[in-house]
Amino acid sequence: MKFIYHIYIVGLLSLMLACQPFVPEKTELGPPPTPTFEILTTSNSNDFILQNTTEGGFLAQWDLGQLGKFEGQEVEINIPFKGTYEITLLVFNSGGHATATKSLTVDQDDPNACSGNFRLLTGCGEKVWKIAPEPGALHVGPNLTDTWWGNNEGDVTARECHFNDEYIFRSNGEFEYDNKGDFWADSDGSGAIFPPALGLSVGCHPSSDWPDAFKSWDSGLHGFSVTNSTITVSGEGAWIGLYKIGTSGEVGTPQTSVTLNIDSLTEDRMVLYADYGGVVWRITLVAE
């Protein structure tokens, strides 16, 4: 990538008649990109390849709404259900960034869409999950079995605003978090509110207490994807189990997506975990 600099002589030192060093002006960055992309079909009617064809762009990000976000010059996607989907490409270059959007119509459902973990998670329709009302449903420790802290039986009642939360997975790819109008403001390891900027007391609060910077942690509609070993919820503020459990560490701000590992998943019970290398959060949920 070439940058063009304008060089100016900036003056003379009055007594020494010596020139100051040349000082470069701001780089001429050029115009922002004009994004273009192709949607390529494959032998599977529900699999597609998104290909960035923008001239001069160095970063490409794809937004498929409830289907999630992706990054790369070329990405492969699966859209399991028929319908019309908006695909937006965001491209960056030295001059800035710009977007382009296309509609993609999928003509039929993927016959293999509702199987395996997807079927267990959604019931091929809609399935509501809650944190299991039992000791140890929330666990943090050095591994999946040894415990530094786990909720006890009394916490199920004391944290009623937490244990009544619903995590809803639908076969159209939607994930909905419904906190039933209240939420649990959690603490750090020393008992202080986390994150500190939340500015609340530890405990139950009405949803109206969320500060503006954390509003996306409130009830909302998001997207999800599931594999043989992971569940990803995507969309600003999406989370499962506890808002501070992120993909690779505890987080103090809403994330655009969170991926959790699957320890076990059956028709009516699942155990998810996040492993931060010596710190493991484990969440046990049951289906309604």
C-alpha positions as CSV (number, residue, x, y, z in Angstrom):
1,M,0.0,0.0,0.0
2,K,1.6,3.3,-1.0
3,F,1.3,6.5,1.1
4,I,2.1,9.9,-0.5
5,Y,3.6,12.6,1.7
6,H,3.9,16.3,1.1
7,I,7.2,17.7,2.4
8,Y,7.6,21.4,3.3
9,I,10.6,23.5,4.3
10,V,9.5,24.9,7.6
11,G,12.0,27.8,8.1
12,L,15.5,28.9,9.0
13,L,17.0,29.3,12.4
14,S,17.7,33.1,12.4
15,L,21.2,33.2,13.7
16,M,22.6,29.8,12.5
17,L,21.0,29.8,9.1
18,A,20.5,26.1,9.5
19,C,17.4,24.4,8.1
20,Q,15.1,22.6,10.4
21,P,14.4,18.9,9.4
22,F,11.7,18.3,6.8
23,V,8.3,17.7,8.5
24,P,5.8,15.4,6.7
25,E,2.2,16.6,6.6
26,K,-0.6,14.2,7.2
27,T,-0.8,11.2,4.9
28,E,-3.2,11.5,1.9
29,L,-5.3,8.5,2.8
30,G,-7.5,8.5,-0.2
31,P,-11.2,7.7,-0.5
32,P,-13.0,5.0,1.5
33,P,-13.7,1.7,-0.3
34,T,-16.6,0.9,-2.6
35,P,-17.6,-2.5,-1.3
36,T,-18.6,-5.2,-3.7
37,F,-19.2,-8.9,-3.0
38,E,-20.4,-12.1,-4.5
39,I,-22.7,-14.8,-3.0
40,L,-21.7,-18.1,-4.5
41,T,-23.8,-21.3,-4.4
42,T,-22.6,-24.8,-3.6
43,S,-23.7,-28.3,-4.2
44,N,-25.8,-28.0,-1.0
45,S,-28.7,-25.7,-1.5
46,N,-28.3,-24.2,2.0
47,D,-24.6,-23.7,1.9
48,F,-23.1,-20.5,0.4
49,I,-19.8,-18.8,0.0
50,L,-19.5,-15.0,0.6
51,Q,-16.6,-13.6,-1.4
52,N,-15.3,-10.0,-0.9
53,T,-14.5,-8.5,-4.3
54,T,-13.7,-5.0,-3.1
55,E,-10.6,-3.3,-4.6
56,G,-8.1,-2.3,-2.0
57,G,-9.9,-3.3,1.2
58,F,-7.8,-4.9,3.9
59,L,-10.5,-6.0,6.4
60,A,-13.9,-7.5,5.6
61,Q,-16.6,-8.1,8.1
62,W,-20.0,-9.8,7.4
63,D,-23.2,-9.1,9.2
64,L,-26.0,-11.7,8.7
65,G,-28.3,-10.3,11.4
66,Q,-29.7,-13.1,13.6
67,L,-27.5,-15.6,11.8
68,G,-24.4,-14.0,13.2
69,K,-21.2,-12.1,12.2
70,F,-18.2,-13.3,10.4
71,E,-14.8,-11.9,9.3
72,G,-12.6,-12.8,6.3
73,Q,-12.2,-12.2,2.6
74,E,-14.2,-15.4,1.9
75,V,-16.5,-17.2,4.4
76,E,-18.6,-20.2,4.1
77,I,-22.1,-20.1,5.7
78,N,-25.0,-22.4,6.2
79,I,-28.6,-21.0,6.2
80,P,-30.8,-23.9,7.4
81,F,-34.2,-22.4,6.8
82,K,-35.9,-20.9,3.8
83,G,-36.5,-17.2,3.7
84,T,-35.0,-13.9,2.6
85,Y,-31.9,-12.7,4.4
86,E,-30.0,-9.4,4.4
87,I,-26.2,-9.7,4.1
88,T,-24.1,-6.7,4.8
89,L,-20.4,-6.4,4.1
90,L,-18.3,-3.8,5.9
91,V,-14.9,-3.1,4.3
92,F,-12.0,-1.0,5.7
93,N,-9.2,0.6,3.8
94,S,-6.7,3.4,4.6
95,G,-9.4,6.0,3.7
96,G,-12.1,4.7,6.0
97,H,-14.9,2.2,5.7
98,A,-18.1,1.6,3.9
99,T,-20.9,-1.1,3.6
100,A,-22.8,-2.9,0.9
101,T,-25.9,-5.0,1.4
102,K,-27.5,-7.7,-0.7
103,S,-30.6,-9.9,-0.2
104,L,-30.3,-13.7,-0.4
105,T,-33.3,-15.8,-0.9
106,V,-33.1,-19.4,0.4
107,D,-35.7,-21.6,-1.4
108,Q,-36.0,-24.5,1.0
109,D,-35.2,-25.8,4.5
110,D,-32.1,-27.8,4.9
111,P,-33.3,-31.4,5.4
112,N,-30.5,-32.0,7.8
113,A,-31.0,-28.8,9.7
114,C,-32.9,-30.1,12.7
115,S,-30.7,-32.9,13.9
116,G,-28.1,-33.6,16.6
117,N,-27.4,-30.8,19.1
118,F,-29.6,-28.4,17.1
119,R,-32.6,-30.6,17.6
120,L,-31.8,-31.1,21.3
121,L,-31.4,-27.4,21.8
122,T,-34.5,-26.2,20.0
123,G,-36.8,-29.2,19.8
124,C,-37.2,-28.3,16.1
125,G,-39.4,-25.5,17.2
126,E,-38.8,-23.5,20.4
127,K,-37.3,-24.6,23.7
128,V,-37.0,-22.6,26.9
129,W,-34.0,-23.3,29.2
130,K,-33.4,-22.0,32.7
131,I,-30.5,-22.4,35.1
132,A,-31.1,-25.6,37.0
133,P,-32.7,-24.9,40.5
134,E,-30.1,-26.9,42.3
135,P,-26.9,-26.5,44.2
136,G,-23.8,-26.2,41.9
137,A,-25.8,-25.1,38.8
138,L,-23.4,-22.2,38.7
139,H,-19.8,-23.2,39.4
140,V,-16.4,-21.6,39.2
141,G,-13.2,-23.4,39.9
142,P,-9.8,-24.5,38.5
143,N,-11.6,-27.2,36.4
144,L,-15.0,-28.7,35.8
145,T,-15.1,-30.6,39.1
146,D,-13.1,-28.8,41.8
147,T,-15.1,-25.8,43.1
148,W,-14.0,-22.4,44.4
149,W,-17.6,-21.2,44.5
150,G,-20.9,-22.7,43.6
151,N,-24.4,-21.6,44.4
152,N,-26.1,-23.4,47.3
153,E,-29.7,-24.4,47.7
154,G,-30.5,-21.1,49.4
155,D,-29.1,-19.1,46.5
156,V,-31.9,-20.5,44.3
157,T,-34.4,-18.5,46.4
158,A,-32.0,-15.6,47.2
159,R,-31.2,-15.2,43.5
160,E,-34.8,-15.7,42.3
161,C,-34.3,-12.9,39.8
162,H,-31.5,-14.9,38.3
163,F,-32.9,-18.4,38.4
164,N,-36.1,-17.2,36.7
165,D,-34.3,-16.0,33.6
166,E,-35.2,-17.8,30.3
167,Y,-32.8,-18.7,27.5
168,I,-35.0,-19.5,24.5
169,F,-33.6,-21.2,21.4
170,R,-35.8,-21.3,18.2
171,S,-35.3,-23.4,15.1
172,N,-35.3,-20.3,12.9
173,G,-31.9,-19.4,14.4
174,E,-33.2,-16.9,17.0
175,F,-32.0,-16.8,20.6
176,E,-34.0,-14.8,23.1
177,Y,-32.9,-13.8,26.6
178,D,-35.9,-13.0,28.9
179,N,-35.1,-11.9,32.4
180,K,-38.7,-11.5,33.4
181,G,-38.3,-7.8,34.3
182,D,-35.4,-8.2,36.8
183,F,-31.7,-9.2,36.9
184,W,-29.0,-10.3,39.2
185,A,-26.1,-7.8,39.6
186,D,-23.1,-10.0,40.3
187,S,-20.0,-9.5,42.4
188,D,-16.3,-10.1,41.8
189,G,-14.2,-12.5,43.9
190,S,-14.0,-10.0,46.8
191,G,-17.7,-9.4,47.0
192,A,-17.7,-6.0,45.2
193,I,-20.1,-5.2,42.3
194,F,-18.8,-6.4,38.9
195,P,-18.1,-4.6,36.7
196,P,-17.5,-1.6,39.0
197,A,-19.0,0.8,36.4
198,L,-22.3,-0.9,37.0
199,G,-22.6,1.2,40.1
200,L,-25.3,-1.0,41.8
201,S,-25.4,-3.1,44.9
202,V,-24.9,-6.8,44.5
203,G,-28.3,-8.5,44.3
204,C,-31.6,-8.3,42.4
205,H,-32.7,-5.2,40.5
206,P,-35.5,-4.2,38.2
207,S,-34.5,-4.1,34.5
208,S,-34.9,-0.3,34.6
209,D,-31.7,-0.2,36.7
210,W,-29.4,-1.2,33.9
211,P,-27.1,1.8,33.2
212,D,-27.1,2.9,29.5
213,A,-23.7,1.4,28.9
214,F,-25.0,-2.1,29.9
215,K,-28.5,-2.0,28.4
216,S,-27.7,-4.6,25.8
217,W,-27.3,-7.1,28.7
218,D,-31.1,-6.7,29.4
219,S,-33.7,-8.9,27.8
220,G,-33.3,-9.1,24.0
221,L,-33.5,-11.0,20.8
222,H,-30.3,-12.4,19.3
223,G,-29.0,-15.2,17.1
224,F,-27.2,-18.5,17.8
225,S,-25.3,-21.3,16.2
226,V,-24.5,-24.7,17.6
227,T,-21.9,-27.4,16.7
228,N,-21.0,-30.8,18.2
229,S,-19.0,-29.0,20.9
230,T,-20.0,-25.4,21.2
231,I,-22.9,-23.0,21.4
232,T,-22.5,-19.4,20.2
233,V,-25.0,-16.6,21.0
234,S,-24.5,-13.6,18.8
235,G,-25.7,-10.0,18.9
236,E,-24.7,-7.1,21.2
237,G,-25.1,-8.2,24.8
238,A,-26.0,-11.8,24.2
239,W,-25.0,-14.2,27.0
240,I,-26.0,-17.4,28.8
241,G,-26.0,-18.0,32.6
242,L,-24.2,-14.9,33.8
243,Y,-23.5,-11.7,31.9
244,K,-19.8,-11.6,32.8
245,I,-19.0,-15.0,31.4
246,G,-17.3,-14.3,28.1
247,T,-15.7,-16.6,25.5
248,S,-12.1,-16.3,26.7
249,G,-12.4,-14.5,30.1
250,E,-14.7,-12.6,32.4
251,V,-15.9,-9.4,30.7
252,G,-16.9,-6.1,32.0
253,T,-18.7,-4.8,28.9
254,P,-21.3,-6.4,26.6
255,Q,-19.8,-8.5,23.9
256,T,-21.0,-9.0,20.2
257,S,-20.9,-12.8,20.7
258,V,-20.2,-15.4,23.4
259,T,-19.1,-19.0,22.7
260,L,-19.5,-21.7,25.4
261,N,-18.3,-25.3,25.3
262,I,-20.8,-28.2,25.6
263,D,-20.0,-30.7,28.3
264,S,-23.3,-32.5,27.9
265,L,-26.6,-31.9,26.1
266,T,-29.8,-34.0,26.3
267,E,-33.4,-33.4,25.6
268,D,-33.9,-31.7,29.0
269,R,-30.5,-30.9,30.5
270,M,-27.3,-29.3,29.3
271,V,-24.0,-28.4,30.9
272,L,-22.0,-25.6,29.3
273,Y,-18.6,-24.3,30.4
274,A,-16.0,-21.6,29.6
275,D,-12.4,-22.5,30.2
276,Y,-10.0,-19.6,30.7
277,G,-6.9,-21.8,31.4
278,G,-7.0,-22.4,35.2
279,V,-10.4,-20.8,35.7
280,V,-13.5,-22.7,34.5
281,W,-17.1,-21.5,34.7
282,R,-19.7,-24.2,34.5
283,I,-23.5,-23.6,33.9
284,T,-26.1,-26.3,34.2
285,L,-29.5,-25.6,32.6
286,V,-32.7,-27.5,32.3
287,A,-35.5,-27.3,29.7
288,E,-39.0,-26.3,30.7
